[in-house]
Each structure stands twice: as C-alpha cells, then as structure tokens.
C-alpha cells in the first residue's frame, strides 16, 4: 500500500508543481498566491510520500487530495486533475489495503500448514 500511495503522491507533486506556471501565465493568478499554494502543495505531497510509514500520514494524503481539487477555484481544469488524482489515491489506498490483508492471510495459512 505504501509504495502505490507514495507513487501517486510523487506523481501528484510533479503535476501540481507544473501547474504553477500555468496558474500564473494562463490563469493570471498572482505569483504571490500561486507559488506558495502550488509549490507548497507539491512539497507537502513529497513529504507525505516519505512519511507513509506512519498511519497518520495517510490522513495527510487524503487532505492533499482535497487541496488539489481546491486548486480548481484558481484554475477550472484543476477540478478535473484533482478529482483524477483523488480517484487514483483512493484506488491505490484501497487496493493496497486489500493486498496487505491477502498477504497477512496467506502468511497465517502458511503457518497453519
């Protein structure tokens, strides 16, 4: 689960970071607003990806999805991008939990045999 979620957050950090110049040049968002929001969110994604060993870091990961969708208020296409990353995040989270549960079950079954 950690690997898949970390990969999603890392990719999300790249995309959010690349959205900053678009916010400034295309959407005419003030750099004093776009830089801290965009780069701050990208940095939060990277830091969270590194902290996923701790269970509470997944809550920060959930919050980054909401924040990415929130960038849609600055640039409408970010609603779509944020929703896409939220879907990928939830998929990685749920699939990862299922894989970990299966691994634990297989380990128990192997011990019983």
DSSP file (Angstrom, degrees, kcal/mol; ACC not computed):
  #  RESIDUE AA STRUCTURE BP1 BP2  ACC     N-H-->O    O-->H-N    N-H-->O    O-->H-N    TCO  KAPPA ALPHA  PHI   PSI    X-CA   Y-CA   Z-CA
    1    1 A X     >        0   0    0      0, 0.0     4,-2.6     0, 0.0     5,-0.3   0.000 360.0 360.0 360.0 -43.4    0.0    0.0    0.0
    2    2 A X  H  >  +     0   0    0      1,-0.2     4,-2.6     2,-0.2     5,-0.2   0.906 360.0  50.1 -61.1 -42.3    2.8    2.4    0.9
    3    3 A X  H  > S+     0   0    0      2,-0.2     4,-2.0     1,-0.2    -1,-0.2   0.914 112.8  44.9 -64.0 -44.0    4.6    2.0   -2.4
    4    4 A X  H  > S+     0   0    0      2,-0.2     4,-2.0     1,-0.2    -1,-0.2   0.918 115.7  46.5 -67.9 -42.2    1.5    2.6   -4.5
    5    5 A X  H  X S+     0   0    0     -4,-2.6     4,-2.4    87,-0.2    -2,-0.2   0.893 111.6  51.7 -67.6 -38.6    0.4    5.6   -2.4
    6    6 A X  H  X S+     0   0    0     -4,-2.6     4,-2.3    -5,-0.3    -1,-0.2   0.895 108.7  51.4 -64.0 -39.0    3.9    7.1   -2.4
    7    7 A X  H  X S+     0   0    0     -4,-2.0     4,-2.4    -5,-0.2     5,-0.2   0.908 109.8  49.5 -63.8 -41.2    4.0    6.8   -6.2
    8    8 A X  H  X S+     0   0    0     -4,-2.0     4,-2.4     1,-0.2    -2,-0.2   0.918 112.3  47.4 -63.5 -43.5    0.6    8.6   -6.5
    9    9 A X  H  X S+     0   0    0     -4,-2.4     4,-2.3     2,-0.2    -2,-0.2   0.879 111.4  50.9 -67.0 -36.8    1.8   11.4   -4.3
   10   10 A X  H  X S+     0   0    0     -4,-2.3     4,-1.8     2,-0.2    -2,-0.2   0.931 112.6  45.3 -66.3 -45.1    5.1   11.8   -6.1
   11   11 A X  H  X S+     0   0    0     -4,-2.4     4,-2.2     1,-0.2    -2,-0.2   0.897 112.3  52.7 -63.2 -39.7    3.3   12.0   -9.5
   12   12 A X  H  X S+     0   0    0     -4,-2.4     4,-2.8    -5,-0.2     5,-0.3   0.888 105.5  54.5 -63.2 -39.2    0.8   14.4   -8.0
   13   13 A X  H  X S+     0   0    0     -4,-2.3     4,-2.3     1,-0.2    -1,-0.2   0.904 108.6  48.9 -61.6 -41.1    3.7   16.6   -6.7
   14   14 A X  H  X S+     0   0    0     -4,-1.8     4,-2.2     2,-0.2    -2,-0.2   0.940 113.8  45.3 -63.5 -47.2    5.1   16.8  -10.2
   15   15 A X  H  X S+     0   0    0     -4,-2.2     4,-1.1     2,-0.2    -2,-0.2   0.910 114.2  47.9 -65.9 -42.8    1.8   17.7  -11.8
   16   16 A X  H  X S+     0   0    0     -4,-2.8     4,-0.7     1,-0.2     3,-0.3   0.901 111.7  51.1 -65.6 -39.6    0.9   20.3   -9.1
   17   17 A X  H >< S+     0   0    0     -4,-2.3     3,-0.8    -5,-0.3     4,-0.5   0.894 109.9  49.3 -63.0 -39.3    4.4   21.8   -9.4
   18   18 A X  H 3X S+     0   0    0     -4,-2.2     4,-0.7     1,-0.2    -1,-0.2   0.694 101.9  64.5 -73.2 -17.4    4.0   22.0  -13.2
   19   19 A X  H 3X S+     0   0    0     -4,-1.1     4,-2.7    -3,-0.3    -1,-0.2   0.719  84.4  77.0 -76.2 -19.8    0.6   23.7  -12.7
   20   20 A X  H <X S+     0   0    0     -3,-0.8     4,-2.1    -4,-0.7     5,-0.2   0.937  94.1  45.9 -60.1 -50.3    2.1   26.7  -11.1
   21   21 A X  H  > S+     0   0    0     -4,-0.5     4,-3.1     1,-0.2     5,-0.4   0.865 113.1  52.3 -61.0 -32.4    3.4   28.3  -14.3
   22   22 A X  H  X>S+     0   0    0     -4,-0.7     5,-1.9     2,-0.2     4,-1.9   0.919 107.7  51.0 -67.4 -42.3    0.0   27.7  -15.9
   23   23 A X  H  <5S+     0   0    0     -4,-2.7     6,-2.8     3,-0.2    -2,-0.2   0.902 117.2  40.4 -59.3 -40.4   -1.7   29.3  -12.9
   24   24 A X  H  <5S+     0   0    0     -4,-2.1     4,-0.3     4,-0.2    -2,-0.2   0.948 126.2  29.2 -76.0 -49.6    0.5   32.4  -13.3
   25   25 A X  H  <5S+     0   0    0     -4,-3.1    -3,-0.2    -5,-0.2    -2,-0.2   0.871 131.5  27.8 -86.0 -37.3    0.7   32.8  -17.1
   26   26 A X  T  <5S+     0   0    0     -4,-1.9    -3,-0.2    -5,-0.4    -4,-0.1   0.890 129.2  35.4 -92.3 -44.3   -2.6   31.4  -18.4
   27   27 A X  S   <S-     0   0    0     -5,-1.9    -3,-0.2     2,-0.1    -4,-0.1   0.484  98.0-129.9 -91.3  -2.9   -5.0   31.9  -15.5
   28   28 A X        +     0   0    0     -4,-0.3     2,-0.4    -6,-0.3    -4,-0.2   0.833  46.1 163.7  56.2  36.7   -3.5   35.2  -14.4
   29   29 A X        -     0   0    0     -6,-2.8    -1,-0.2    -7,-0.2    -2,-0.1  -0.688  47.8-102.0 -80.4 137.0   -3.2   34.2  -10.8
   30   30 A X    >>  -     0   0    0     -2,-0.4     4,-2.8     1,-0.1     3,-1.8  -0.336  22.3-131.2 -58.9 135.0   -0.8   36.4   -8.8
   31   31 A X  H 3> S+     0   0    0      1,-0.3     4,-2.1     2,-0.2     5,-0.4   0.827 107.0  64.9 -57.8 -30.5    2.5   34.7   -8.3
   32   32 A X  H 34 S+     0   0    0      1,-0.2    -1,-0.3     2,-0.2     4,-0.2   0.698 114.1  32.1 -67.3 -16.8    2.3   35.7   -4.6
   33   33 A X  H <> S+     0   0    0     -3,-1.8     4,-1.7     3,-0.1     5,-0.3   0.791 119.8  48.8-101.5 -44.3   -0.7   33.3   -4.4
   34   34 A X  H  X>S+     0   0    0     -4,-2.8     4,-2.7     1,-0.2     5,-0.5   0.895 108.2  53.0 -67.8 -41.8    0.2   30.6   -7.0
   35   35 A X  I  X>S+     0   0    0     -4,-2.1     4,-2.0    -5,-0.2     5,-0.7   0.956 112.9  40.2 -63.8 -52.7    3.7   30.0   -5.8
   36   36 A X  I  >5S+     0   0    0     -5,-0.4     4,-1.2    -4,-0.2     5,-0.2   0.914 121.6  43.6 -65.1 -38.7    3.0   29.3   -2.1
   37   37 A X  I  X5S+     0   0    0     -4,-1.7     4,-2.1     3,-0.2    -2,-0.2   0.968 121.7  36.3 -69.2 -52.1   -0.1   27.3   -2.9
   38   38 A X  I  X5S+     0   0    0     -4,-2.7     4,-2.2    -5,-0.3    -3,-0.2   0.957 125.0  37.7 -68.0 -52.3    1.2   25.2   -5.8
   39   39 A X  I  X<S+     0   0    0     -4,-2.0     4,-2.5    -5,-0.5    -1,-0.2   0.851 116.2  54.3 -71.1 -32.6    4.7   24.6   -4.6
   40   40 A X  H  X<S+     0   0    0     -4,-1.2     4,-2.4    -5,-0.7    -1,-0.2   0.918 110.6  46.0 -63.7 -43.1    3.6   24.2   -1.0
   41   41 A X  H  X S+     0   0    0     -4,-2.1     4,-2.2    -5,-0.2    -2,-0.2   0.895 112.0  51.3 -67.0 -39.5    1.1   21.6   -2.0
   42   42 A X  H  X S+     0   0    0     -4,-2.2     4,-2.0     2,-0.2    -2,-0.2   0.920 111.4  47.7 -62.3 -43.3    3.8   19.9   -4.2
   43   43 A X  H  X S+     0   0    0     -4,-2.5     4,-2.8     1,-0.2     5,-0.2   0.898 109.6  53.2 -64.2 -40.5    6.2   19.9   -1.2
   44   44 A X  H  X S+     0   0    0     -4,-2.4     4,-2.6     1,-0.2    -1,-0.2   0.891 107.3  52.3 -62.0 -38.9    3.5   18.5    1.1
   45   45 A X  H  X S+     0   0    0     -4,-2.2     4,-2.2     2,-0.2    -2,-0.2   0.931 111.7  45.5 -61.3 -46.0    2.9   15.7   -1.4
   46   46 A X  H  X S+     0   0    0     -4,-2.0     4,-1.5     2,-0.2    -2,-0.2   0.928 114.8  47.0 -65.3 -45.3    6.6   14.7   -1.4
   47   47 A X  H  X S+     0   0    0     -4,-2.8     4,-0.9     1,-0.2    -1,-0.2   0.903 112.4  50.1 -63.8 -40.6    7.0   15.0    2.3
   48   48 A X  H >< S+     0   0    0     -4,-2.6     3,-0.7    -5,-0.2     4,-0.4   0.894 105.1  57.2 -65.3 -39.3    3.8   12.9    2.9
   49   49 A X  H >< S+     0   0    0     -4,-2.2     3,-0.7     1,-0.3    -1,-0.2   0.868 108.5  48.1 -58.8 -35.4    5.1   10.2    0.5
   50   50 A X  H 3< S+     0   0    0     -4,-1.5     3,-0.3     1,-0.2    -1,-0.3   0.692 110.3  51.6 -77.7 -18.5    8.1    9.9    2.7
   51   51 A X  T X< S+     0   0    0     -4,-0.9     3,-2.3    -3,-0.7     6,-0.3   0.331  71.4 110.9 -99.1   7.4    6.1    9.7    5.9
   52   52 A X  T <   +     0   0    0     -3,-0.7    -1,-0.2    -4,-0.4    -2,-0.1   0.487  58.1  81.4 -67.6   0.4    3.7    6.9    4.8
   53   53 A X  T 3  S+     0   0    0     -3,-0.3     2,-0.4   -51,-0.0    -1,-0.3   0.733  86.0  69.5 -71.1 -20.7    5.4    4.5    7.2
   54   54 A X  S X  S-     0   0    0     -3,-2.3     3,-1.3     1,-0.1     4,-0.5  -0.818  84.4-135.8-100.4 136.5    3.2    6.1    9.8
   55   55 A X  T >  S+     0   0    0     -2,-0.4     3,-1.2     1,-0.3     4,-0.5   0.838 101.9  60.2 -60.8 -34.1   -0.6    5.5    9.7
   56   56 A X  T >> S+     0   0    0      1,-0.2     4,-1.1     2,-0.2     3,-0.7   0.719  89.7  72.0 -68.5 -19.0   -1.5    9.2   10.3
   57   57 A X  H <> S+     0   0    0     -3,-1.3     4,-2.0    -6,-0.3    -1,-0.2   0.786  86.9  64.1 -67.4 -25.9    0.4   10.2    7.1
   58   58 A X  H <> S+     0   0    0     -3,-1.2     4,-2.1    -4,-0.5    -1,-0.2   0.841  97.3  56.3 -66.2 -30.9   -2.4    8.7    5.1
   59   59 A X  H <> S+     0   0    0     -3,-0.7     4,-2.1    -4,-0.5    -1,-0.2   0.884 106.3  49.6 -65.8 -37.5   -4.8   11.3    6.6
   60   60 A X  H  X S+     0   0    0     -4,-1.1     4,-2.2     2,-0.2    -2,-0.2   0.888 108.1  54.7 -65.9 -37.8   -2.4   14.0    5.2
   61   61 A X  H  X S+     0   0    0     -4,-2.0     4,-1.2     2,-0.2    -2,-0.2   0.895 107.2  49.7 -60.5 -40.9   -2.5   12.2    1.9
   62   62 A X  H  X S+     0   0    0     -4,-2.1     4,-1.5     1,-0.2     3,-0.3   0.914 109.9  51.6 -62.4 -42.0   -6.3   12.4    1.9
   63   63 A X  H  X S+     0   0    0     -4,-2.1     4,-2.5     1,-0.2    -2,-0.2   0.856 103.5  57.6 -65.8 -34.5   -6.1   16.1    2.7
   64   64 A X  H  X S+     0   0    0     -4,-2.2     4,-2.2     1,-0.2    -1,-0.2   0.832 102.9  55.2 -65.9 -29.2   -3.7   16.7   -0.2
   65   65 A X  H  X S+     0   0    0     -4,-1.2     4,-2.1    -3,-0.3    -1,-0.2   0.925 108.8  46.6 -67.0 -42.8   -6.4   15.3   -2.5
   66   66 A X  H  X S+     0   0    0     -4,-1.5     4,-2.1     1,-0.2    -2,-0.2   0.910 112.6  50.6 -63.6 -41.9   -8.9   17.8   -1.2
   67   67 A X  H  X S+     0   0    0     -4,-2.5     4,-1.0     2,-0.2    -1,-0.2   0.878 108.3  52.0 -65.0 -37.4   -6.4   20.6   -1.5
   68   68 A X  H >< S+     0   0    0     -4,-2.2     3,-0.6     1,-0.2    14,-0.3   0.911 110.2  47.9 -66.2 -41.3   -5.6   19.6   -5.1
   69   69 A X  H >< S+     0   0    0     -4,-2.1     3,-1.9    13,-0.3    -1,-0.2   0.886 105.6  61.1 -62.9 -36.8   -9.2   19.7   -6.0
   70   70 A X  H >< S+     0   0    0     -4,-2.1     3,-1.9     1,-0.3     4,-0.3   0.751  86.9  72.2 -62.4 -25.0   -9.4   23.0   -4.3
   71   71 A X  G XX S+     0   0    0     -4,-1.0     4,-1.9    -3,-0.6     3,-1.6   0.685  78.3  80.7 -63.3 -14.8   -6.9   24.4   -6.8
   72   72 A X  G <4 S+     0   0    0     -3,-1.9    -1,-0.3     6,-0.3     7,-0.2   0.729  78.8  66.3 -62.8 -21.3   -9.8   24.2   -9.2
   73   73 A X  G <4 S+     0   0    0     -3,-1.9    -1,-0.3     1,-0.2     3,-0.2   0.720 108.2  39.3 -71.9 -19.7  -11.0   27.5   -7.8
   74   74 A X  T <4 S+     0   0    0     -3,-1.6     2,-0.3     1,-0.3    -2,-0.2   0.769 135.7  15.0 -94.2 -33.5   -7.9   29.1   -9.2
   75   75 A X  S >< S-     0   0    0     -4,-1.9     3,-2.2     1,-0.1     4,-0.4  -0.923  70.6-144.6-144.6 114.2   -7.9   27.1  -12.5
   76   76 A X  T >> S+     0   0    0     -2,-0.3     3,-1.9     1,-0.3     4,-0.6   0.824  97.1  61.2 -52.9 -40.3  -11.0   25.2  -13.5
   77   77 A X  H 3> S+     0   0    0      1,-0.3     4,-2.2     2,-0.2     3,-0.4   0.764  90.6  71.3 -60.7 -20.6   -9.1   22.3  -15.2
   78   78 A X  H <> S+     0   0    0     -3,-2.2     4,-3.0    -7,-0.2    -6,-0.3   0.735  85.9  65.6 -68.9 -20.1   -7.6   21.6  -11.8
   79   79 A X  H <> S+     0   0    0     -3,-1.9     4,-2.3    -4,-0.4    -1,-0.2   0.944 107.5  41.1 -60.4 -45.6  -11.0   20.3  -10.6
   80   80 A X  H  X S+     0   0    0     -4,-0.6     4,-2.5    -3,-0.4    -2,-0.2   0.933 116.8  47.4 -66.7 -47.0  -10.6   17.5  -13.1
   81   81 A X  H  X S+     0   0    0     -4,-2.2     4,-2.4     1,-0.2     5,-0.2   0.921 114.0  48.1 -62.0 -43.9   -6.9   16.9  -12.4
   82   82 A X  H  X S+     0   0    0     -4,-3.0     4,-2.4   -14,-0.3   -13,-0.3   0.903 111.9  48.8 -63.5 -42.0   -7.6   16.9   -8.6
   83   83 A X  H  X S+     0   0    0     -4,-2.3     4,-2.3    -5,-0.2    -1,-0.2   0.884 110.2  52.4 -65.7 -37.3  -10.5   14.5   -9.0
   84   84 A X  H  X S+     0   0    0     -4,-2.5     4,-2.3     2,-0.2    -2,-0.2   0.930 111.6  45.1 -63.5 -45.6   -8.4   12.3  -11.1
   85   85 A X  H  X S+     0   0    0     -4,-2.4     4,-2.9     2,-0.2    -2,-0.2   0.870 110.9  54.2 -67.8 -34.9   -5.6   12.2   -8.5
   86   86 A X  H  X S+     0   0    0     -4,-2.4     4,-2.7     2,-0.2     5,-0.2   0.916 109.5  48.2 -62.6 -41.6   -8.2   11.6   -5.8
   87   87 A X  H  X S+     0   0    0     -4,-2.3     4,-2.4     2,-0.2    -2,-0.2   0.918 113.4  46.8 -64.0 -43.7   -9.6    8.7   -7.7
   88   88 A X  H  X S+     0   0    0     -4,-2.3     4,-2.7     2,-0.2    -2,-0.2   0.903 112.8  50.3 -63.7 -41.0   -6.0    7.3   -8.2
   89   89 A X  H  X S+     0   0    0     -4,-2.9     4,-2.7     2,-0.2    -2,-0.2   0.939 112.1  46.0 -62.3 -48.7   -5.2    7.9   -4.5
   90   90 A X  H  X S+     0   0    0     -4,-2.7     4,-2.8     1,-0.2     5,-0.3   0.903 113.4  50.3 -63.3 -40.6   -8.3    6.1   -3.3
   91   91 A X  H  X S+     0   0    0     -4,-2.4     4,-2.7    -5,-0.2     5,-0.3   0.935 112.9  45.3 -62.7 -46.3   -7.7    3.2   -5.7
   92   92 A X  H  X S+     0   0    0     -4,-2.7     4,-2.2     2,-0.2   -87,-0.2   0.901 114.7  49.5 -63.4 -40.7   -4.1    2.8   -4.5
   93   93 A X  H  X S+     0   0    0     -4,-2.7     4,-2.1    -5,-0.2    -2,-0.2   0.950 116.7  39.4 -63.5 -51.4   -5.2    3.1   -0.9
   94   94 A X  H  X S+     0   0    0     -4,-2.8     4,-2.1     2,-0.2    -2,-0.2   0.910 117.8  47.7 -69.7 -42.8   -8.0    0.5   -1.1
   95   95 A X  H  X S+     0   0    0     -4,-2.7     4,-2.4    -5,-0.3    -1,-0.2   0.900 111.8  51.7 -64.4 -39.8   -6.1   -1.9   -3.4
   96   96 A X  H  X S+     0   0    0     -4,-2.2     4,-2.5    -5,-0.3    -2,-0.2   0.901 108.9  49.9 -63.0 -41.8   -3.0   -1.6   -1.2
   97   97 A X  H  X S+     0   0    0     -4,-2.1     4,-2.3     2,-0.2    -1,-0.2   0.901 110.9  50.0 -62.8 -40.2   -5.1   -2.5    1.9
   98   98 A X  H  X S+     0   0    0     -4,-2.1     4,-2.4     2,-0.2    -2,-0.2   0.914 110.8  48.9 -65.3 -41.9   -6.6   -5.5    0.1
   99   99 A X  H  X S+     0   0    0     -4,-2.4     4,-2.5     2,-0.2    -2,-0.2   0.917 111.6  49.3 -64.4 -42.7   -3.1   -6.7   -0.9
  100  100 A X  H  X S+     0   0    0     -4,-2.5     4,-2.2     2,-0.2    -1,-0.2   0.894 111.0  49.9 -64.0 -39.0   -1.8   -6.4    2.6
  101  101 A X  H  X S+     0   0    0     -4,-2.3     4,-2.3     2,-0.2    -1,-0.2   0.905 111.2  49.2 -65.3 -40.5   -4.8   -8.2    4.0
  102  102 A X  H  X S+     0   0    0     -4,-2.4     4,-2.8     2,-0.2    -2,-0.2   0.912 110.1  50.9 -64.5 -42.0   -4.3  -11.0    1.5
  103  103 A X  H  X S+     0   0    0     -4,-2.5     4,-2.3     1,-0.2    -2,-0.2   0.912 110.9  48.7 -61.5 -42.0   -0.6  -11.2    2.3
  104  104 A X  H  X S+     0   0    0     -4,-2.2     4,-2.1     2,-0.2    -1,-0.2   0.908 112.2  48.7 -64.4 -41.4   -1.4  -11.5    6.1
  105  105 A X  H  X S+     0   0    0     -4,-2.3     4,-2.5     1,-0.2    -2,-0.2   0.917 111.3  49.5 -64.3 -43.0   -4.0  -14.2    5.4
  106  106 A X  H  X S+     0   0    0     -4,-2.8     4,-2.3     1,-0.2    -1,-0.2   0.883 109.5  52.1 -64.0 -37.9   -1.5  -16.2    3.2
  107  107 A X  H  X S+     0   0    0     -4,-2.3     4,-1.8     2,-0.2    -1,-0.2   0.910 110.5  47.9 -65.1 -40.8    1.1  -15.9    5.9
  108  108 A X  H  X S+     0   0    0     -4,-2.1     4,-1.8     1,-0.2    -2,-0.2   0.915 112.0  49.6 -64.4 -42.3   -1.3  -17.3    8.5
  109  109 A X  H  X S+     0   0    0     -4,-2.5     4,-1.2     1,-0.2    -2,-0.2   0.879 109.1  52.0 -64.8 -37.0   -2.3  -20.1    6.2
  110  110 A X  H  < S+     0   0    0     -4,-2.3    -1,-0.2     1,-0.2    -2,-0.2   0.861 108.8  50.8 -67.6 -34.6    1.3  -21.0    5.6
  111  111 A X  H  < S+     0   0    0     -4,-1.8    -1,-0.2     1,-0.2    -2,-0.2   0.841 107.9  53.1 -69.8 -33.1    2.0  -21.2    9.3
  112  112 A X  H  <        0   0    0     -4,-1.8    -1,-0.2     1,-0.2    -2,-0.2   0.781 360.0 360.0 -73.1 -25.9   -1.0  -23.5    9.8
  113  113 A X     <        0   0    0     -4,-1.2    -1,-0.2    -5,-0.1    -2,-0.2   0.476 360.0 360.0 -80.7 360.0    0.2  -25.9    7.2
